[in-house]
Amino acid sequence: MEHEHDEGYAGPAEITVDGRTFALNVRLGGHFQPLDGYYHWYGRLDASDELSALVDTGQPAMLATPHGSAAGRLSDPDLWGRYRIEGTSTPPFRVHWTLDEVEHVL
């Protein structure tokens, strides 16, 4: 089930690592960082044994949701085998950029 909130996305996604694509669910969030002027997005991927067998910490990956795609980097898995992904770019989910969009959501 897909769920969107103010600054994030939870639902189906595809992650591509080393030319292999995996379908899984993700939970993503993010924020604009005024100190460096970039949007930083991040989240967790559902556990996948196939992905875990292929991935190294710090490995680049491409993450795609129904709203877009973005390059990111994988970090260490948690105790449940869920990798964290993070990126500094336009995120692979919808972000409310204008005051009108934010007020419409509220």
PDB file as gemmi writes it, atoms N, CA and C in Angstrom:
CRYST1    1.000    1.000    1.000  90.00  90.00  90.00 P 1                      
ATOM      1  N   MET A   1       0.825  -1.180   0.000  1.00  0.00           N  
ATOM      2  CA  MET A   1       0.000   0.000   0.000  1.00  0.00           C  
ATOM      3  C   MET A   1       0.871   1.245   0.000  1.00  0.00           C  
ATOM      4  N   GLU A   2       0.632   2.128  -0.933  1.00  0.00           N  
ATOM      5  CA  GLU A   2       1.407   3.355  -1.049  1.00  0.00           C  
ATOM      6  C   GLU A   2       0.870   4.400  -0.096  1.00  0.00           C  
ATOM      7  N   HIS A   3       1.785   5.114   0.544  1.00  0.00           N  
ATOM      8  CA  HIS A   3       1.393   6.169   1.464  1.00  0.00           C  
ATOM      9  C   HIS A   3       2.330   7.351   1.271  1.00  0.00           C  
ATOM     10  N   GLU A   4       1.761   8.541   1.082  1.00  0.00           N  
ATOM     11  CA  GLU A   4       2.558   9.742   0.956  1.00  0.00           C  
ATOM     12  C   GLU A   4       2.233  10.668   2.107  1.00  0.00           C  
ATOM     13  N   HIS A   5       3.216  11.407   2.557  1.00  0.00           N  
ATOM     14  CA  HIS A   5       2.993  12.430   3.555  1.00  0.00           C  
ATOM     15  C   HIS A   5       3.770  13.666   3.138  1.00  0.00           C  
ATOM     16  N   ASP A   6       3.843  14.668   3.967  1.00  0.00           N  
ATOM     17  CA  ASP A   6       4.414  15.952   3.587  1.00  0.00           C  
ATOM     18  C   ASP A   6       5.753  15.837   2.871  1.00  0.00           C  
ATOM     19  N   GLU A   7       6.689  15.182   3.437  1.00  0.00           N  
ATOM     20  CA  GLU A   7       8.020  15.101   2.860  1.00  0.00           C  
ATOM     21  C   GLU A   7       8.490  13.658   2.829  1.00  0.00           C  
ATOM     22  N   GLY A   8       7.857  12.835   2.043  1.00  0.00           N  
ATOM     23  CA  GLY A   8       8.323  11.470   1.984  1.00  0.00           C  
ATOM     24  C   GLY A   8       7.451  10.563   1.158  1.00  0.00           C  
ATOM     25  N   TYR A   9       7.791   9.297   1.225  1.00  0.00           N  
ATOM     26  CA  TYR A   9       7.099   8.281   0.438  1.00  0.00           C  
ATOM     27  C   TYR A   9       7.283   6.937   1.134  1.00  0.00           C  
ATOM     28  N   ALA A  10       6.258   6.124   1.114  1.00  0.00           N  
ATOM     29  CA  ALA A  10       6.335   4.745   1.582  1.00  0.00           C  
ATOM     30  C   ALA A  10       5.557   3.905   0.583  1.00  0.00           C  
ATOM     31  N   GLY A  11       6.198   2.889   0.021  1.00  0.00           N  
ATOM     32  CA  GLY A  11       5.509   2.048  -0.942  1.00  0.00           C  
ATOM     33  C   GLY A  11       6.479   1.303  -1.834  1.00  0.00           C  
ATOM     34  N   PRO A  12       5.987   0.829  -2.977  1.00  0.00           N  
ATOM     35  CA  PRO A  12       6.813   0.023  -3.870  1.00  0.00           C  
ATOM     36  C   PRO A  12       7.891   0.857  -4.563  1.00  0.00           C  
ATOM     37  N   ALA A  13       9.011   0.197  -4.806  1.00  0.00           N  
ATOM     38  CA  ALA A  13      10.129   0.835  -5.494  1.00  0.00           C  
ATOM     39  C   ALA A  13      10.969  -0.233  -6.179  1.00  0.00           C  
ATOM     40  N   GLU A  14      11.854   0.240  -7.033  1.00  0.00           N  
ATOM     41  CA  GLU A  14      12.854  -0.639  -7.647  1.00  0.00           C  
ATOM     42  C   GLU A  14      14.214  -0.040  -7.375  1.00  0.00           C  
ATOM     43  N   ILE A  15      15.147  -0.886  -6.970  1.00  0.00           N  
ATOM     44  CA  ILE A  15      16.514  -0.428  -6.769  1.00  0.00           C  
ATOM     45  C   ILE A  15      17.419  -1.189  -7.717  1.00  0.00           C  
ATOM     46  N   THR A  16      18.301  -0.458  -8.374  1.00  0.00           N  
ATOM     47  CA  THR A  16      19.237  -1.066  -9.315  1.00  0.00           C  
ATOM     48  C   THR A  16      20.644  -0.908  -8.759  1.00  0.00           C  
ATOM     49  N   VAL A  17      21.326  -2.043  -8.626  1.00  0.00           N  
ATOM     50  CA  VAL A  17      22.692  -2.095  -8.116  1.00  0.00           C  
ATOM     51  C   VAL A  17      23.488  -3.003  -9.042  1.00  0.00           C  
ATOM     52  N   ASP A  18      24.610  -2.516  -9.544  1.00  0.00           N  
ATOM     53  CA  ASP A  18      25.459  -3.316 -10.440  1.00  0.00           C  
ATOM     54  C   ASP A  18      24.684  -3.921 -11.607  1.00  0.00           C  
ATOM     55  N   GLY A  19      23.741  -3.171 -12.161  1.00  0.00           N  
ATOM     56  CA  GLY A  19      22.987  -3.638 -13.318  1.00  0.00           C  
ATOM     57  C   GLY A  19      21.855  -4.595 -13.010  1.00  0.00           C  
ATOM     58  N   ARG A  20      21.650  -4.927 -11.749  1.00  0.00           N  
ATOM     59  CA  ARG A  20      20.545  -5.822 -11.355  1.00  0.00           C  
ATOM     60  C   ARG A  20      19.482  -5.006 -10.640  1.00  0.00           C  
ATOM     61  N   THR A  21      18.218  -5.263 -10.967  1.00  0.00           N  
ATOM     62  CA  THR A  21      17.106  -4.515 -10.399  1.00  0.00           C  
ATOM     63  C   THR A  21      16.291  -5.405  -9.480  1.00  0.00           C  
ATOM     64  N   PHE A  22      15.940  -4.852  -8.329  1.00  0.00           N  
ATOM     65  CA  PHE A  22      15.159  -5.553  -7.316  1.00  0.00           C  
ATOM     66  C   PHE A  22      13.916  -4.744  -7.002  1.00  0.00           C  
ATOM     67  N   ALA A  23      12.769  -5.399  -6.936  1.00  0.00           N  
ATOM     68  CA  ALA A  23      11.514  -4.753  -6.532  1.00  0.00           C  
ATOM     69  C   ALA A  23      11.334  -4.980  -5.035  1.00  0.00           C  
ATOM     70  N   LEU A  24      11.082  -3.904  -4.297  1.00  0.00           N  
ATOM     71  CA  LEU A  24      10.857  -3.997  -2.866  1.00  0.00           C  
ATOM     72  C   LEU A  24      10.104  -2.765  -2.386  1.00  0.00           C  
ATOM     73  N   ASN A  25       9.782  -2.734  -1.122  1.00  0.00           N  
ATOM     74  CA  ASN A  25       9.113  -1.572  -0.538  1.00  0.00           C  
ATOM     75  C   ASN A  25      10.136  -0.714   0.185  1.00  0.00           C  
ATOM     76  N   VAL A  26       9.852   0.591   0.217  1.00  0.00           N  
ATOM     77  CA  VAL A  26      10.750   1.543   0.862  1.00  0.00           C  
ATOM     78  C   VAL A  26       9.957   2.517   1.726  1.00  0.00           C  
ATOM     79  N   ARG A  27      10.663   3.146   2.648  1.00  0.00           N  
ATOM     80  CA  ARG A  27      10.149   4.287   3.425  1.00  0.00           C  
ATOM     81  C   ARG A  27      11.193   5.374   3.260  1.00  0.00           C  
ATOM     82  N   LEU A  28      10.786   6.513   2.699  1.00  0.00           N  
ATOM     83  CA  LEU A  28      11.720   7.586   2.389  1.00  0.00           C  
ATOM     84  C   LEU A  28      11.278   8.904   3.009  1.00  0.00           C  
ATOM     85  N   GLY A  29      12.213   9.720   3.331  1.00  0.00           N  
ATOM     86  CA  GLY A  29      11.959  11.067   3.831  1.00  0.00           C  
ATOM     87  C   GLY A  29      13.080  11.966   3.360  1.00  0.00           C  
ATOM     88  N   GLY A  30      13.011  13.214   3.730  1.00  0.00           N  
ATOM     89  CA  GLY A  30      14.072  14.116   3.338  1.00  0.00           C  
ATOM     90  C   GLY A  30      13.847  15.517   3.847  1.00  0.00           C  
ATOM     91  N   HIS A  31      14.831  16.374   3.579  1.00  0.00           N  
ATOM     92  CA  HIS A  31      14.728  17.769   3.973  1.00  0.00           C  
ATOM     93  C   HIS A  31      15.713  18.612   3.163  1.00  0.00           C  
ATOM     94  N   PHE A  32      15.395  19.879   3.033  1.00  0.00           N  
ATOM     95  CA  PHE A  32      16.304  20.829   2.406  1.00  0.00           C  
ATOM     96  C   PHE A  32      17.278  21.303   3.465  1.00  0.00           C  
ATOM     97  N   GLN A  33      18.557  21.287   3.140  1.00  0.00           N  
ATOM     98  CA  GLN A  33      19.593  21.732   4.067  1.00  0.00           C  
ATOM     99  C   GLN A  33      20.116  23.101   3.604  1.00  0.00           C  
ATOM    100  N   PRO A  34      19.707  24.178   4.274  1.00  0.00           N  
ATOM    101  CA  PRO A  34      20.117  25.506   3.819  1.00  0.00           C  
ATOM    102  C   PRO A  34      21.622  25.758   3.907  1.00  0.00           C  
ATOM    103  N   LEU A  35      22.334  25.045   4.780  1.00  0.00           N  
ATOM    104  CA  LEU A  35      23.769  25.270   4.907  1.00  0.00           C  
ATOM    105  C   LEU A  35      24.546  24.881   3.647  1.00  0.00           C  
ATOM    106  N   ASP A  36      24.117  23.801   2.981  1.00  0.00           N  
ATOM    107  CA  ASP A  36      24.815  23.418   1.749  1.00  0.00           C  
ATOM    108  C   ASP A  36      23.973  23.646   0.500  1.00  0.00           C  
ATOM    109  N   GLY A  37      22.690  23.997   0.678  1.00  0.00           N  
ATOM    110  CA  GLY A  37      21.844  24.316  -0.473  1.00  0.00           C  
ATOM    111  C   GLY A  37      21.304  23.107  -1.216  1.00  0.00           C  
ATOM    112  N   TYR A  38      21.347  21.927  -0.616  1.00  0.00           N  
ATOM    113  CA  TYR A  38      20.893  20.706  -1.277  1.00  0.00           C  
ATOM    114  C   TYR A  38      19.712  20.091  -0.537  1.00  0.00           C  
ATOM    115  N   TYR A  39      18.938  19.291  -1.277  1.00  0.00           N  
ATOM    116  CA  TYR A  39      17.890  18.481  -0.676  1.00  0.00           C  
ATOM    117  C   TYR A  39      18.510  17.125  -0.360  1.00  0.00           C  
ATOM    118  N   HIS A  40      18.441  16.715   0.887  1.00  0.00           N  
ATOM    119  CA  HIS A  40      18.980  15.424   1.325  1.00  0.00           C  
ATOM    120  C   HIS A  40      17.808  14.474   1.566  1.00  0.00           C  
ATOM    121  N   TRP A  41      17.790  13.351   0.855  1.00  0.00           N  
ATOM    122  CA  TRP A  41      16.739  12.356   1.054  1.00  0.00           C  
ATOM    123  C   TRP A  41      17.389  11.068   1.565  1.00  0.00           C  
ATOM    124  N   TYR A  42      16.582  10.253   2.226  1.00  0.00           N  
ATOM    125  CA  TYR A  42      17.114   9.061   2.890  1.00  0.00           C  
ATOM    126  C   TYR A  42      15.962   8.129   3.218  1.00  0.00           C  
ATOM    127  N   GLY A  43      16.281   6.901   3.549  1.00  0.00           N  
ATOM    128  CA  GLY A  43      15.237   5.960   3.924  1.00  0.00           C  
ATOM    129  C   GLY A  43      15.759   4.554   4.104  1.00  0.00           C  
ATOM    130  N   ARG A  44      14.821   3.633   4.272  1.00  0.00           N  
ATOM    131  CA  ARG A  44      15.129   2.210   4.468  1.00  0.00           C  
ATOM    132  C   ARG A  44      14.473   1.382   3.380  1.00  0.00           C  
ATOM    133  N   LEU A  45      15.194   0.369   2.937  1.00  0.00           N  
ATOM    134  CA  LEU A  45      14.677  -0.612   1.982  1.00  0.00           C  
ATOM    135  C   LEU A  45      14.217  -1.823   2.771  1.00  0.00           C  
ATOM    136  N   ASP A  46      13.155  -2.466   2.334  1.00  0.00           N  
ATOM    137  CA  ASP A  46      12.773  -3.734   2.947  1.00  0.00           C  
ATOM    138  C   ASP A  46      13.909  -4.743   2.768  1.00  0.00           C  
ATOM    139  N   ALA A  47      14.011  -5.670   3.690  1.00  0.00           N  
ATOM    140  CA  ALA A  47      15.056  -6.695   3.621  1.00  0.00           C  
ATOM    141  C   ALA A  47      14.893  -7.546   2.365  1.00  0.00           C  
ATOM    142  N   SER A  48      16.023  -7.904   1.768  1.00  0.00           N  
ATOM    143  CA  SER A  48      16.046  -8.765   0.588  1.00  0.00           C  
ATOM    144  C   SER A  48      17.332  -9.587   0.623  1.00  0.00           C  
ATOM    145  N   ASP A  49      17.202 -10.896   0.708  1.00  0.00           N  
ATOM    146  CA  ASP A  49      18.385 -11.760   0.729  1.00  0.00           C  
ATOM    147  C   ASP A  49      19.199 -11.624  -0.551  1.00  0.00           C  
ATOM    148  N   GLU A  50      18.515 -11.519  -1.692  1.00  0.00           N  
ATOM    149  CA  GLU A  50      19.221 -11.386  -2.974  1.00  0.00           C  
ATOM    150  C   GLU A  50      20.025 -10.097  -3.021  1.00  0.00           C  
ATOM    151  N   LEU A  51      19.422  -8.997  -2.558  1.00  0.00           N  
ATOM    152  CA  LEU A  51      20.122  -7.715  -2.541  1.00  0.00           C  
ATOM    153  C   LEU A  51      21.298  -7.769  -1.576  1.00  0.00           C  
ATOM    154  N   SER A  52      21.102  -8.346  -0.402  1.00  0.00           N  
ATOM    155  CA  SER A  52      22.171  -8.438   0.596  1.00  0.00           C  
ATOM    156  C   SER A  52      23.374  -9.220   0.081  1.00  0.00           C  
ATOM    157  N   ALA A  53      23.143 -10.226  -0.740  1.00  0.00           N  
ATOM    158  CA  ALA A  53      24.232 -11.024  -1.294  1.00  0.00           C  
ATOM    159  C   ALA A  53      25.074 -10.219  -2.289  1.00  0.00           C  
ATOM    160  N   LEU A  54      24.504  -9.158  -2.844  1.00  0.00           N  
ATOM    161  CA  LEU A  54      25.169  -8.379  -3.883  1.00  0.00           C  
ATOM    162  C   LEU A  54      25.801  -7.095  -3.369  1.00  0.00           C  
ATOM    163  N   VAL A  55      25.280  -6.542  -2.291  1.00  0.00           N  
ATOM    164  CA  VAL A  55      25.600  -5.179  -1.883  1.00  0.00           C  
ATOM    165  C   VAL A  55      26.774  -5.091  -0.923  1.00  0.00           C  
ATOM    166  N   ASP A  56      27.572  -4.035  -1.124  1.00  0.00           N  
ATOM    167  CA  ASP A  56      28.611  -3.640  -0.181  1.00  0.00           C  
ATOM    168  C   ASP A  56      28.223  -2.279   0.381  1.00  0.00           C  
ATOM    169  N   THR A  57      28.640  -1.990   1.586  1.00  0.00           N  
ATOM    170  CA  THR A  57      28.371  -0.691   2.196  1.00  0.00           C  
ATOM    171  C   THR A  57      29.000   0.417   1.354  1.00  0.00           C  
ATOM    172  N   GLY A  58      28.258   1.488   1.165  1.00  0.00           N  
ATOM    173  CA  GLY A  58      28.742   2.619   0.385  1.00  0.00           C  
ATOM    174  C   GLY A  58      28.555   2.468  -1.110  1.00  0.00           C  
ATOM    175  N   GLN A  59      27.905   1.408  -1.524  1.00  0.00           N  
ATOM    176  CA  GLN A  59      27.728   1.126  -2.938  1.00  0.00           C  
ATOM    177  C   GLN A  59      26.690   2.062  -3.560  1.00  0.00           C  
ATOM    178  N   PRO A  60      26.977   2.604  -4.740  1.00  0.00           N  
ATOM    179  CA  PRO A  60      25.986   3.437  -5.422  1.00  0.00           C  
ATOM    180  C   PRO A  60      24.814   2.603  -5.934  1.00  0.00           C  
ATOM    181  N   ALA A  61      23.639   3.237  -5.987  1.00  0.00           N  
ATOM    182  CA  ALA A  61      22.434   2.550  -6.442  1.00  0.00           C  
ATOM    183  C   ALA A  61      21.494   3.577  -7.067  1.00  0.00           C  
ATOM    184  N   MET A  62      20.602   3.109  -7.913  1.00  0.00           N  
ATOM    185  CA  MET A  62      19.563   3.953  -8.492  1.00  0.00           C  
ATOM    186  C   MET A  62      18.236   3.487  -7.918  1.00  0.00           C  
ATOM    187  N   LEU A  63      17.482   4.407  -7.319  1.00  0.00           N  
ATOM    188  CA  LEU A  63      16.206   4.083  -6.707  1.00  0.00           C  
ATOM    189  C   LEU A  63      15.090   4.735  -7.501  1.00  0.00           C  
ATOM    190  N   ALA A  64      14.079   3.951  -7.870  1.00  0.00           N  
ATOM    191  CA  ALA A  64      12.945   4.459  -8.639  1.00  0.00           C  
ATOM    192  C   ALA A  64      11.645   4.149  -7.915  1.00  0.00           C  
ATOM    193  N   THR A  65      10.771   5.157  -7.833  1.00  0.00           N  
ATOM    194  CA  THR A  65       9.419   5.005  -7.307  1.00  0.00           C  
ATOM    195  C   THR A  65       8.468   5.414  -8.427  1.00  0.00           C  
ATOM    196  N   PRO A  66       7.172   5.294  -8.226  1.00  0.00           N  
ATOM    197  CA  PRO A  66       6.240   5.756  -9.262  1.00  0.00           C  
ATOM    198  C   PRO A  66       6.342   7.269  -9.532  1.00  0.00           C  
ATOM    199  N   HIS A  67       7.051   8.001  -8.669  1.00  0.00           N  
ATOM    200  CA  HIS A  67       7.140   9.456  -8.793  1.00  0.00           C  
ATOM    201  C   HIS A  67       8.437   9.940  -9.408  1.00  0.00           C  
ATOM    202  N   GLY A  68       9.414   9.076  -9.584  1.00  0.00           N  
ATOM    203  CA  GLY A  68      10.692   9.482 -10.152  1.00  0.00           C  
ATOM    204  C   GLY A  68      11.810   8.560  -9.723  1.00  0.00           C  
ATOM    205  N   SER A  69      13.020   8.909 -10.136  1.00  0.00           N  
ATOM    206  CA  SER A  69      14.180   8.106  -9.763  1.00  0.00           C  
ATOM    207  C   SER A  69      15.333   9.034  -9.392  1.00  0.00           C  
ATOM    208  N   ALA A  70      16.261   8.494  -8.616  1.00  0.00           N  
ATOM    209  CA  ALA A  70      17.412   9.274  -8.174  1.00  0.00           C  
ATOM    210  C   ALA A  70      18.552   8.334  -7.804  1.00  0.00           C  
ATOM    211  N   ALA A  71      19.760   8.839  -7.995  1.00  0.00           N  
ATOM    212  CA  ALA A  71      20.951   8.096  -7.593  1.00  0.00           C  
ATOM    213  C   ALA A  71      21.163   8.272  -6.106  1.00  0.00           C  
ATOM    214  N   GLY A  72      21.547   7.189  -5.452  1.00  0.00           N  
ATOM    215  CA  GLY A  72      21.814   7.230  -4.027  1.00  0.00           C  
ATOM    216  C   GLY A  72      22.960   6.321  -3.666  1.00  0.00           C  
ATOM    217  N   ARG A  73      23.202   6.194  -2.381  1.00  0.00           N  
ATOM    218  CA  ARG A  73      24.278   5.350  -1.878  1.00  0.00           C  
ATOM    219  C   ARG A  73      23.726   4.524  -0.728  1.00  0.00           C  
ATOM    220  N   LEU A  74      24.080   3.235  -0.707  1.00  0.00           N  
ATOM    221  CA  LEU A  74      23.625   2.326   0.343  1.00  0.00           C  
ATOM    222  C   LEU A  74      24.599   2.353   1.514  1.00  0.00           C  
ATOM    223  N   SER A  75      24.064   2.271   2.721  1.00  0.00           N  
ATOM    224  CA  SER A  75      24.908   2.176   3.904  1.00  0.00           C  
ATOM    225  C   SER A  75      24.648   0.845   4.602  1.00  0.00           C  
ATOM    226  N   ASP A  76      25.208   0.678   5.778  1.00  0.00           N  
ATOM    227  CA  ASP A  76      25.103  -0.590   6.505  1.00  0.00           C  
ATOM    228  C   ASP A  76      23.658  -1.022   6.718  1.00  0.00           C  
ATOM    229  N   PRO A  77      23.408  -2.335   6.661  1.00  0.00           N  
ATOM    230  CA  PRO A  77      22.061  -2.828   6.998  1.00  0.00           C  
ATOM    231  C   PRO A  77      21.849  -2.775   8.514  1.00  0.00           C  
ATOM    232  N   ASP A  78      20.581  -2.686   8.918  1.00  0.00           N  
ATOM    233  CA  ASP A  78      20.268  -2.750  10.342  1.00  0.00           C  
ATOM    234  C   ASP A  78      20.189  -4.219  10.771  1.00  0.00           C  
ATOM    235  N   LEU A  79      19.788  -4.461  12.008  1.00  0.00           N  
ATOM    236  CA  LEU A  79      19.734  -5.832  12.531  1.00  0.00           C  
ATOM    237  C   LEU A  79      18.747  -6.728  11.790  1.00  0.00           C  
ATOM    238  N   TRP A  80      17.796  -6.139  11.070  1.00  0.00           N  
ATOM    239  CA  TRP A  80      16.778  -6.894  10.356  1.00  0.00           C  
ATOM    240  C   TRP A  80      17.099  -7.016   8.870  1.00  0.00           C  
ATOM    241  N   GLY A  81      18.312  -6.616   8.457  1.00  0.00           N  
ATOM    242  CA  GLY A  81      18.738  -6.760   7.074  1.00  0.00           C  
ATOM    243  C   GLY A  81      18.201  -5.696   6.130  1.00  0.00           C  
ATOM    244  N   ARG A  82      17.723  -4.585   6.685  1.00  0.00           N  
ATOM    245  CA  ARG A  82      17.195  -3.498   5.854  1.00  0.00           C  
ATOM    246  C   ARG A  82      18.292  -2.469   5.632  1.00  0.00           C  
ATOM    247  N   TYR A  83      18.630  -2.255   4.371  1.00  0.00           N  
ATOM    248  CA  TYR A  83      19.658  -1.276   4.057  1.00  0.00           C  
ATOM    249  C   TYR A  83      19.102   0.135   4.105  1.00  0.00           C  
ATOM    250  N   ARG A  84      19.939   1.072   4.488  1.00  0.00           N  
ATOM    251  CA  ARG A  84      19.599   2.489   4.440  1.00  0.00           C  
ATOM    252  C   ARG A  84      20.122   3.016   3.110  1.00  0.00           C  
ATOM    253  N   ILE A  85      19.361   3.910   2.499  1.00  0.00           N  
ATOM    254  CA  ILE A  85      19.791   4.563   1.277  1.00  0.00           C  
ATOM    255  C   ILE A  85      19.699   6.061   1.490  1.00  0.00           C  
ATOM    256  N   GLU A  86      20.621   6.793   0.897  1.00  0.00           N  
ATOM    257  CA  GLU A  86      20.598   8.246   1.016  1.00  0.00           C  
ATOM    258  C   GLU A  86      21.116   8.880  -0.261  1.00  0.00           C  
ATOM    259  N   GLY A  87      20.657  10.082  -0.514  1.00  0.00           N  
ATOM    260  CA  GLY A  87      21.083  10.810  -1.692  1.00  0.00           C  
ATOM    261  C   GLY A  87      20.975  12.303  -1.478  1.00  0.00           C  
ATOM    262  N   THR A  88      21.668  13.038  -2.318  1.00  0.00           N  
ATOM    263  CA  THR A  88      21.639  14.495  -2.289  1.00  0.00           C  
ATOM    264  C   THR A  88      21.283  14.943  -3.695  1.00  0.00           C  
ATOM    265  N   SER A  89      19.988  15.122  -3.926  1.00  0.00           N  
ATOM    266  CA  SER A  89      19.507  15.469  -5.258  1.00  0.00           C  
ATOM    267  C   SER A  89      18.006  15.668  -5.190  1.00  0.00           C  
ATOM    268  N   THR A  90      17.412  15.869  -6.347  1.00  0.00           N  
ATOM    269  CA  THR A  90      15.956  15.815  -6.411  1.00  0.00           C  
ATOM    270  C   THR A  90      15.561  14.402  -6.000  1.00  0.00           C  
ATOM    271  N   PRO A  91      14.688  14.252  -5.020  1.00  0.00           N  
ATOM    272  CA  PRO A  91      14.384  12.914  -4.499  1.00  0.00           C  
ATOM    273  C   PRO A  91      13.473  12.115  -5.442  1.00  0.00           C  
ATOM    274  N   PRO A  92      13.424  10.798  -5.231  1.00  0.00           N  
ATOM    275  CA  PRO A  92      12.570   9.945  -6.060  1.00  0.00           C  
ATOM    276  C   PRO A  92      11.128   9.901  -5.558  1.00  0.00           C  
ATOM    277  N   PHE A  93      10.671  10.990  -4.957  1.00  0.00           N  
ATOM    278  CA  PHE A  93       9.287  11.109  -4.492  1.00  0.00           C  
ATOM    279  C   PHE A  93       8.883  12.571  -4.591  1.00  0.00           C  
ATOM    280  N   ARG A  94       7.594  12.798  -4.542  1.00  0.00           N  
ATOM    281  CA  ARG A  94       7.076  14.157  -4.688  1.00  0.00           C  
ATOM    282  C   ARG A  94       7.365  14.992  -3.445  1.00  0.00           C  
ATOM    283  N   VAL A  95       7.849  16.205  -3.681  1.00  0.00           N  
ATOM    284  CA  VAL A  95       8.121  17.159  -2.619  1.00  0.00           C  
ATOM    285  C   VAL A  95       7.310  18.412  -2.898  1.00  0.00           C  
ATOM    286  N   HIS A  96       6.724  18.975  -1.876  1.00  0.00           N  
ATOM    287  CA  HIS A  96       5.959  20.210  -2.022  1.00  0.00           C  
ATOM    288  C   HIS A  96       6.937  21.384  -1.993  1.00  0.00           C  
ATOM    289  N   TRP A  97       7.102  22.054  -3.142  1.00  0.00           N  
ATOM    290  CA  TRP A  97       8.104  23.104  -3.275  1.00  0.00           C  
ATOM    291  C   TRP A  97       7.554  24.506  -3.045  1.00  0.00           C  
ATOM    292  N   THR A  98       6.245  24.695  -3.191  1.00  0.00           N  
ATOM    293  CA  THR A  98       5.689  26.033  -3.049  1.00  0.00           C  
ATOM    294  C   THR A  98       4.777  26.105  -1.831  1.00  0.00           C  
ATOM    295  N   LEU A  99       4.538  27.316  -1.356  1.00  0.00           N  
ATOM    296  CA  LEU A  99       3.659  27.525  -0.219  1.00  0.00           C  
ATOM    297  C   LEU A  99       2.236  27.077  -0.546  1.00  0.00           C  
ATOM    298  N   ASP A 100       1.784  27.311  -1.777  1.00  0.00           N  
ATOM    299  CA  ASP A 100       0.444  26.872  -2.184  1.00  0.00           C  
ATOM    300  C   ASP A 100       0.309  25.349  -2.078  1.00  0.00           C  
ATOM    301  N   GLU A 101       1.344  24.610  -2.495  1.00  0.00           N  
ATOM    302  CA  GLU A 101       1.300  23.156  -2.404  1.00  0.00           C  
ATOM    303  C   GLU A 101       1.260  22.686  -0.946  1.00  0.00           C  
ATOM    304  N   VAL A 102       2.035  23.306  -0.106  1.00  0.00           N  
ATOM    305  CA  VAL A 102       2.072  22.937   1.307  1.00  0.00           C  
ATOM    306  C   VAL A 102       0.725  23.231   1.968  1.00  0.00           C  
ATOM    307  N   GLU A 103       0.154  24.388   1.699  1.00  0.00           N  
ATOM    308  CA  GLU A 103      -1.128  24.745   2.292  1.00  0.00           C  
ATOM    309  C   GLU A 103      -2.238  23.831   1.802  1.00  0.00           C  
ATOM    310  N   HIS A 104      -2.142  23.358   0.549  1.00  0.00           N  
ATOM    311  CA  HIS A 104      -3.137  22.450  -0.002  1.00  0.00           C  
ATOM    312  C   HIS A 104      -3.126  21.091   0.735  1.00  0.00           C  
ATOM    313  N   VAL A 105      -1.941  20.643   1.127  1.00  0.00           N  
ATOM    314  CA  VAL A 105      -1.787  19.378   1.841  1.00  0.00           C  
ATOM    315  C   VAL A 105      -2.351  19.497   3.255  1.00  0.00           C  
ATOM    316  N   LEU A 106      -2.131  20.634   3.880  1.00  0.00           N  
ATOM    317  CA  LEU A 106      -2.580  20.821   5.261  1.00  0.00           C  
ATOM    318  C   LEU A 106      -4.078  20.939   5.259  1.00  0.00           C  
TER     319      LEU A 106                                                      
END                                                                             
